[in-house]
């Protein structure tokens, strides 16, 4: 241990002083160290920012700009697809009474998968319809779109009394006539006193076959377009308030209908919910515009005269239904895949087509050896299949055609270059005009789906 005197002396010894050059060198060294640290920190920060920006840009691209499909050489971006998914799902939630807090319930996953498929088909068809409308010179006016928008999304309130024929009756015609006579008598009474609420309640309670409204005087509340069968809705919307209709026949029986009120789309709970989901009015109006284009295609088909005689083919088919594996029914899907494979083996062996149809086909035509009769162009939705059928010789089989829900193979049994067209065939061509036109446009333009899980649909 040092003595106190030595310790004091040691503490009095001055430390060596740095020269000016040494202090300058140390300052320069410390400055370089700070610069290196600053560069390293900046580099790490810039890398982190770049990574965040890249992730955001990548997410934006995937959500908005990435192609969900191609129609010819034109990309259909995910932005349109995602918007349509939201549009369809929101309508489904509203129609089914699903509260917003339950929209992510796992029990809805199967329904969501279906709407994702429908949304992809819709955005593709929308591109095709717009192009087709331009090609045929049809452009809906603003006034037409406004009217259709009000028709599609405006609401009406009505009441009715439904008279259904006796389902247990052996003589169906007599039961139908009896129901019509009863409905006519009710319509006569109500037309004499259309605003008599007591009469409505009495007749509905005593006579209506609709259990949901008979105890409310036939009241059905506010509804939007598409919620009732077409015959009912068309009649109600064509009425003046408080008019009473003659009996209107639907699949449910005879309705006596009274329109009570009309109101615009702005009151629709569905439009309010769409707005909360980010669906704007312009998006909704575009749906109405596309509905007008669909109507125009159908009108032109209805006005088209199908020449007779016309080339025809007599066809048999084998149809195997294939559920989507995404629906969770893997056992049925696996069984269907095996069934298709077994069918193809039988076809390659040269087994009689009629025998294979009886043994494998899920279509009711299997009972008739798969035969579906004579076809003229326009009767089948699958334009590619139709094209091949009209190019095949008698006795030849078609390619295998797979689409959502089914796999089909055809055989041409007989050909005719000039066979009389029946009224039933004409009606079939008109009934399939819209899907046939879309199928033809898809075939001609070329469509590729890129959404995972739907590429082969």
C-alpha positions in Angstrom: 0.0 0.0 0.0 1.3 3.4 -1.0 2.0 5.9 1.8 -0.2 9.1 1.8 2.6 11.3 0.7 3.4 9.1 -2.3 -0.3 8.9 -3.3 -0.5 12.7 -3.2 2.5 13.0 -5.3 1.1 10.5 -7.8 -2.0 12.5 -8.1 -0.1 15.7 -8.7 1.8 14.3 -11.7 0.2 16.0 -14.7 -1.1 13.9 -17.7 0.7 14.3 -21.0 -0.9 16.9 -23.2 -1.9 16.1 -26.8 -0.3 18.1 -29.5 -2.4 20.0 -32.0 -1.7 17.5 -34.7 -2.7 14.6 -32.4 -5.9 16.3 -31.4 -6.7 16.9 -35.1 -5.9 13.3 -36.0 -8.2 12.0 -33.2 -11.0 14.3 -34.3 -10.6 13.2 -37.9 -10.7 9.5 -36.7 -13.8 10.0 -34.6 -15.4 11.9 -37.5 -14.8 9.0 -39.9 -16.2 6.6 -37.3 -19.4 8.7 -37.0 -19.6 8.8 -40.8 -19.2 5.0 -41.1 -21.9 4.5 -38.4 -24.2 7.0 -40.2 -23.7 5.3 -43.5 -24.4 1.9 -42.0 -27.5 3.2 -40.2 -28.7 4.9 -43.4 -28.1 1.8 -45.4 -30.1 -0.4 -42.9 -32.8 2.2 -42.8 -33.0 2.5 -46.6 -33.0 -1.3 -46.9 -35.9 -1.5 -44.4 -37.8 1.3 -46.2 -37.2 -0.4 -49.6 -38.4 -3.7 -48.2 -41.6 -2.1 -46.9 -42.2 -0.2 -50.1 -41.5 -3.4 -52.1 -44.0 -5.3 -50.0 -46.6 -2.5 -50.3 -46.0 -2.3 -54.1 -46.2 -6.1 -54.4 -49.4 -6.2 -52.4 -50.9 -3.3 -54.4 -49.9 -5.2 -57.6 -51.4 -8.4 -56.5 -54.6 -6.8 -55.2 -55.1 -4.3 -58.1 -53.0 -4.7 -61.2 -52.1 -8.4 -61.4 -54.2 -10.1 -64.1 -57.0 -12.3 -62.9 -57.8 -13.4 -66.5 -57.1 -12.6 -70.1 -59.7 -11.9 -72.7 -57.7 -12.2 -75.9 -54.7 -10.1 -75.2 -56.5 -7.8 -72.7 -55.8 -8.4 -69.0 -58.7 -8.3 -66.5 -57.0 -7.0 -63.3 -57.6 -8.3 -59.9 -59.0 -4.9 -59.0 -62.1 -5.7 -61.0 -62.3 -9.2 -59.8 -62.0 -8.3 -56.1 -64.6 -5.6 -56.5 -67.1 -8.1 -58.0 -66.4 -10.6 -55.3 -67.2 -7.9 -52.7 -70.3 -7.0 -54.7 -71.7 -10.5 -54.8 -70.8 -11.5 -51.3 -72.3 -8.3 -49.8 -75.6 -9.0 -51.7 -75.5 -12.6 -50.4 -75.0 -11.4 -46.9 -77.9 -9.0 -47.2 -80.2 -11.4 -48.9 -79.5 -14.1 -46.3 -79.6 -11.8 -43.3 -76.0 -12.3 -42.3 -74.9 -9.6 -39.8 -71.7 -7.7 -40.6 -69.9 -9.3 -37.6 -70.6 -12.8 -38.9 -69.3 -12.2 -42.4 -66.1 -14.1 -41.7 -67.8 -17.1 -40.1 -66.1 -20.3 -41.4 -69.6 -21.8 -42.2 -69.8 -19.4 -45.1 -66.6 -20.6 -46.7 -68.3 -22.9 -49.2 -70.7 -20.1 -50.3 -67.7 -17.7 -50.6 -65.9 -20.2 -52.9 -68.9 -20.3 -55.2 -69.1 -16.5 -55.4 -65.4 -16.2 -56.2 -66.0 -18.4 -59.2 -69.1 -16.5 -60.3 -67.3 -13.2 -59.8 -64.5 -14.3 -62.2 -67.0 -15.5 -64.8 -68.8 -12.1 -64.4 -65.8 -9.9 -65.0 -64.8 -11.9 -68.0 -68.4 -11.8 -69.4 -68.6 -8.1 -68.7 -65.6 -7.5 -71.0 -67.1 -9.7 -73.7 -70.5 -8.0 -73.4 -69.1 -4.5 -73.7 -67.1 -5.4 -76.8 -70.1 -7.2 -78.3 -72.4 -4.2 -77.7 -69.9 -1.9 -79.5 -69.7 -4.4 -82.4 -73.5 -4.5 -82.9 -73.8 -0.8 -82.4 -75.7 -0.8 -79.1 -74.9 1.8 -76.5 -77.4 2.3 -73.7 -78.3 6.0 -73.1 -77.9 7.6 -69.7 -81.7 7.7 -69.4 -82.0 4.0 -70.1 -79.3 3.2 -67.5 -81.1 5.4 -65.0 -84.4 3.6 -65.6 -82.8 0.2 -65.4 -80.9 1.2 -62.2 -84.2 2.2 -60.6 -85.8 -1.0 -61.8 -83.0 -3.2 -60.5 -82.4 -1.5 -57.1 -85.5 0.5 -56.4 -88.0 -1.1 -54.0 -91.7 -1.8 -53.9 -94.1 -2.8 -51.2 -97.0 -5.0 -52.1 -99.5 -7.5 -50.7 -101.1 -10.5 -52.3 -103.4 -13.5 -51.9 -102.1 -16.7 -53.3 -104.4 -19.5 -54.4 -102.5 -22.7 -55.1 -104.1 -25.7 -56.8 -104.7 -28.8 -54.7 -101.4 -30.7 -54.8 -103.1 -33.9 -54.0 -105.7 -33.7 -56.7 -105.6 -36.5 -59.3 -107.1 -34.3 -62.0 -104.5 -31.5 -62.2 -106.4 -29.5 -64.9 -109.6 -29.4 -62.9 -107.6 -28.4 -59.7 -106.0 -25.6 -61.7 -109.3 -24.3 -63.0 -110.8 -24.4 -59.5 -107.9 -22.4 -58.1 -108.2 -19.8 -61.0 -111.9 -19.4 -60.4 -111.4 -18.8 -56.7 -108.6 -16.3 -57.4 -110.9 -14.5 -59.9 -113.6 -14.2 -57.3 -111.1 -12.8 -54.7 -109.8 -10.3 -57.3 -113.4 -9.1 -58.0 -114.1 -8.5 -54.3 -110.8 -6.6 -53.8 -111.2 -4.5 -56.9 -114.5 -3.2 -55.5 -112.7 -2.1 -52.3 -109.0 -2.0 -53.0 -108.1 0.0 -49.8 -110.3 -2.0 -47.4 -107.6 -3.4 -45.0 -110.2 -5.4 -43.1 -111.3 -7.2 -46.3 -107.7 -7.9 -47.3 -107.1 -9.4 -43.8 -110.2 -11.5 -43.9 -109.7 -12.9 -47.4 -105.9 -13.6 -46.9 -106.6 -15.3 -43.6 -109.4 -17.5 -45.0 -108.0 -18.2 -48.5 -104.3 -17.5 -49.0 -101.9 -20.4 -49.5 -98.9 -18.3 -48.5 -98.2 -19.1 -44.8 -95.8 -16.2 -44.5 -98.3 -13.5 -45.3 -101.8 -14.8 -44.8 -101.9 -13.6 -41.2 -100.6 -10.1 -42.1 -103.3 -9.4 -44.7 -101.0 -10.6 -47.5 -98.4 -8.0 -46.7 -94.9 -8.8 -48.1 -93.0 -5.7 -47.1 -90.3 -3.8 -49.0 -88.3 -5.8 -51.6 -85.8 -5.0 -54.4 -85.7 -6.3 -57.9 -85.1 -10.1 -58.3 -86.4 -11.1 -54.9 -89.7 -12.4 -56.3 -90.5 -14.5 -59.3 -90.5 -12.6 -62.5 -94.3 -12.9 -63.2 -95.1 -11.4 -59.8 -92.5 -8.6 -60.0 -93.4 -7.6 -63.5 -97.1 -7.3 -62.6 -96.5 -5.4 -59.4 -94.1 -2.9 -60.9 -96.5 -2.2 -63.9 -99.4 -1.3 -61.6 -100.4 2.1 -60.2 -100.5 2.2 -56.4 -103.5 0.4 -54.9 -104.5 -1.2 -58.2 -105.6 -4.8 -57.8 -104.4 -7.2 -60.5 -106.2 -10.0 -62.2 -104.9 -13.5 -61.1 -101.3 -13.9 -62.1 -100.0 -17.5 -62.6 -96.6 -18.5 -61.3 -95.1 -21.8 -60.2 -96.8 -21.3 -56.8 -100.3 -20.8 -58.1 -102.5 -17.8 -58.8 -101.7 -14.4 -57.1 -104.0 -11.5 -56.7 -101.6 -8.6 -56.3 -101.8 -5.0 -55.1 -98.9 -2.6 -55.4 -98.9 -0.3 -52.4 -95.7 1.9 -52.7 -92.6 2.5 -54.8 -89.4 4.1 -53.6 -85.9 4.7 -55.1 -82.6 2.9 -54.7 -81.4 5.4 -52.1 -83.6 3.7 -49.5 -82.3 0.3 -50.2 -80.5 -1.3 -47.2 -78.5 -3.3 -49.8 -77.0 -0.1 -51.4 -76.1 1.2 -47.9 -74.3 -2.0 -47.2 -72.6 -2.0 -50.6 -71.4 1.6 -49.8 -69.9 0.4 -46.5 -68.1 -2.4 -48.5 -66.5 0.2 -50.8 -68.9 -0.5 -53.8 -69.8 2.9 -55.3 -72.9 3.9 -57.2 -71.0 3.9 -60.5 -70.2 0.2 -60.0 -73.8 -0.6 -59.3 -75.0 1.3 -62.4 -72.5 -0.6 -64.5 -74.4 -3.8 -63.5 -77.6 -2.2 -64.7 -75.9 -1.2 -68.0 -74.8 -4.8 -68.5 -78.3 -6.0 -67.8 -79.5 -3.7 -70.7 -76.9 -5.3 -73.0 -78.1 -8.8 -72.0 -81.7 -7.8 -72.7 -80.7 -6.4 -76.1 -79.0 -9.7 -77.1 -82.1 -11.6 -76.1 -84.4 -9.2 -78.0 -82.4 -9.6 -81.1 -82.4 -13.4 -80.7 -86.2 -13.3 -80.3 -86.5 -11.3 -83.4 -84.2 -13.6 -85.5 -86.0 -15.9 -87.9 -84.3 -19.3 -87.9 -84.2 -20.6 -91.5 -85.8 -24.0 -92.2 -84.7 -26.5 -93.4 -81.3 -26.2 -91.7 -78.2 -28.4 -91.2 -78.7 -30.6 -88.2 -76.9 -33.4 -86.3 -78.5 -36.2 -84.2 -76.4 -36.6 -81.1 -75.9 -38.8 -78.1 -73.9 -37.8 -75.0 -72.3 -39.1 -71.8 -72.3 -36.6 -69.0 -70.5 -37.2 -65.7 -71.1 -34.7 -62.9 -67.9 -33.5 -61.1 -68.3 -31.6 -57.8 -65.5 -29.1 -57.1 -62.9 -30.4 -54.6 -62.9 -26.9 -53.0 -66.5 -27.5 -51.9 -65.1 -30.1 -49.4 -66.8 -33.1 -51.0 -63.5 -34.9 -51.8 -65.0 -38.4 -51.8 -67.5 -37.5 -54.6 -64.9 -35.6 -56.5 -62.4 -38.6 -56.3 -65.2 -41.0 -57.4 -66.1 -38.7 -60.3 -62.5 -38.5 -61.5 -62.2 -42.3 -61.4 -65.5 -42.6 -63.2 -64.2 -40.3 -66.0 -61.0 -42.3 -66.3 -63.0 -45.6 -66.5 -65.3 -44.1 -69.1 -62.3 -43.1 -71.3 -60.8 -46.6 -71.0 -64.1 -48.0 -72.2 -64.2 -45.6 -75.1 -60.7 -46.4 -76.1 -61.5 -50.1 -76.1 -64.3 -49.4 -78.6 -67.1 -50.4 -76.3 -70.5 -49.4 -77.7 -71.3 -45.8 -77.0 -74.9 -46.5 -76.0 -73.7 -49.1 -73.5 -71.2 -46.7 -71.9 -73.9 -44.0 -71.7 -76.2 -46.4 -69.8 -73.4 -47.5 -67.4 -71.7 -44.2 -66.8 -73.8 -41.1 -67.7 -75.3 -39.1 -64.9 -77.7 -37.3 -67.3 -81.3 -38.5 -67.6 -80.6 -39.1 -71.3 -78.7 -42.3 -70.2 -82.1 -44.0 -70.1 -82.3 -43.4 -73.9 -78.7 -44.6 -74.6 -77.5 -41.0 -74.2 -79.4 -39.8 -77.2 -80.6 -36.1 -77.0 -82.1 -35.8 -80.5 -81.5 -33.5 -83.4 -79.6 -30.3 -82.9 -79.5 -27.1 -84.9 -76.8 -24.5 -84.3 -77.5 -22.4 -81.2 -79.2 -25.1 -79.1 -76.0 -25.9 -77.0 -74.3 -23.5 -74.7 -70.8 -24.9 -75.5 -69.9 -23.3 -78.7 -66.6 -25.2 -79.1 -68.5 -28.5 -78.7 -71.1 -27.4 -81.2 -68.4 -26.5 -83.7 -66.9 -29.9 -83.5 -70.2 -31.7 -83.7 -71.2 -30.0 -86.9 -67.8 -31.0 -88.4 -67.9 -34.7 -87.5 -69.1 -37.5 -89.7 -71.8 -39.8 -88.6 -70.5 -42.4 -86.1 -67.7 -40.3 -84.8 -67.1 -39.3 -81.2 -66.2 -35.8 -80.1 -63.4 -34.7 -77.8 -63.9 -34.7 -74.1 -65.3 -31.4 -72.8 -64.8 -30.5 -69.1 -66.2 -27.5 -67.4 -67.4 -26.5 -63.9 -69.5 -29.3 -62.6 -69.4 -31.8 -65.5 -67.4 -33.7 -68.1 -69.1 -34.5 -71.4 -68.3 -36.5 -74.6 -70.6 -36.7 -77.6 -71.2 -38.9 -80.6 -72.8 -37.9 -83.9 -75.4 -40.5 -84.7 -76.7 -39.0 -87.9 -76.3 -35.9 -90.1 -78.6 -33.9 -92.3 -77.8 -31.0 -94.5 -81.4 -29.8 -94.6 -83.9 -30.9 -92.0 -87.0 -29.0 -91.0 -86.6 -26.9 -87.8 -89.3 -27.6 -85.3 -91.0 -25.0 -83.0 -89.4 -26.8 -80.0 -85.9 -26.3 -81.6 -86.6 -22.6 -82.3 -87.7 -22.1 -78.6 -84.5 -23.8 -77.4 -82.3 -21.6 -79.6 -84.0 -18.4 -78.2 -83.8 -19.7 -74.6 -80.1 -20.2 -74.9 -79.3 -17.1 -76.9 -77.4 -15.3 -74.1 -75.2 -18.2 -72.9 -74.7 -19.2 -76.5 -73.5 -15.7 -77.5 -71.2 -15.6 -74.5 -69.8 -19.1 -75.3 -69.2 -18.0 -78.9 -67.4 -14.8 -77.8 -65.2 -16.8 -75.4 -64.3 -19.2 -78.1 -63.5 -16.5 -80.6 -61.6 -14.2 -78.3 -59.9 -16.8 -76.2 -60.2 -16.7 -72.4 -57.6 -17.6 -69.9 -58.4 -17.7 -66.1 -55.5 -17.1 -63.8 -57.1 -17.1 -60.3 -55.7 -20.1 -58.4 -58.2 -22.9 -58.3 -60.2 -21.7 -61.3 -57.7 -21.9 -64.1 -59.3 -24.9 -65.8 -63.0 -23.7 -65.3 
